[in-house]
């Protein structure tokens, strides 16, 4: 679990954004982030594609309390970009020990 302690001089991997609120924005992806074979909605794909501009932030979001409480499995969530057929994705970037594919 990654805990981000942001002070005025030290921001987390998502900059000034509240990481738990950023996690809530991924709610359309919750089902797809729990189950390998779950369909991924277009809305989820659009959100993930946008978040991939900062894979470190996306990774941190996947490890928040919000994501944990929702039942998100990081090892499944890192497969969403491929399941969305997103061409530019951080292949090999590790997220909690799980590489994006």
N, C-alpha and C positions, 0 to 999 in steps of 0.2 A: 504494500500500500504506500503510495506516495502522498506525503502531506506537504502542502505548499504554504509557507509562511511568508506572505508578502508584506514588506514594510515600504516606506516611501522611497527607499533607495534600492530595494531588492525585490524584483518581481519574479514570479514563477514562470514556468514554461509557456504560459499563455499570456504573458505580459500583464497588463493591468486588469485583465478580465478575471472575474470570480470563477474559479475552476468548477465549482459545484453548479453554478448557473449555466456554464458552458456544457456541462454534462446533461443538464435537463433539456438542452436544445437537441440532444441526440435521441430523445424519446421515440421518434419514428423508427429508430434502428434497434430498439430493445429486443424485439423478438428474433431478428436476424443475428443479433449478437449473443443469443443464448443457444441457438440450434444451427448446426452445420448446414442442414438442408432446407432451412427456412427460406422462403422467397424474400428478396430484398426490394422494398418499395422504391419507386422513382424518387420520392421525397427523401428517403434515407440516402440514396446514392448522391443526390444533389448536395446534401449536407456534408456527407463524407468527402466528396470531391473538393468542396470548399475548405474543409478542415485540413486536408492533406497539404495545403500550402505550408503548414507548420506541423510536421509529423510528431515532433516532441510534445506539442500541446495536445494533439489527438491522443497520443499514448498516455499522457498524464490524465486526461479526461477519462480514459478507459479504466483507470486505476483509482478513481474517486470513490468516496463513500456512497455517493448517489448511484454510480454504476454498479457497485457491489450490491447495494440494497435492492437494485432492480434485477439482479441475477445475471448481469452481463458477464460473459466468460471471455477474458482477453484473448485466449487462444483461438476463439471463434471470431471475435470482433475483428482481429487483424486480417481475416479472410474477406471481409466485406468489400474492400476496394476491388479485389479480383472478381468477386461475385457480381459487382456492378459493371464490370468490363471497363474500369477506369484505366486508360492507357498509361498515364503518368502517375505512378504510385511509388512509394518508398520501399521497393523490394529489398529485403534484407535488413531494413531498419528494425532494430530490436525494440520490443515493447514488453517490458516485464518478463524478459527472457524468451518471448515469442516473436519470431521475425514476421514482418509483413510479407505477404506473398503476392 
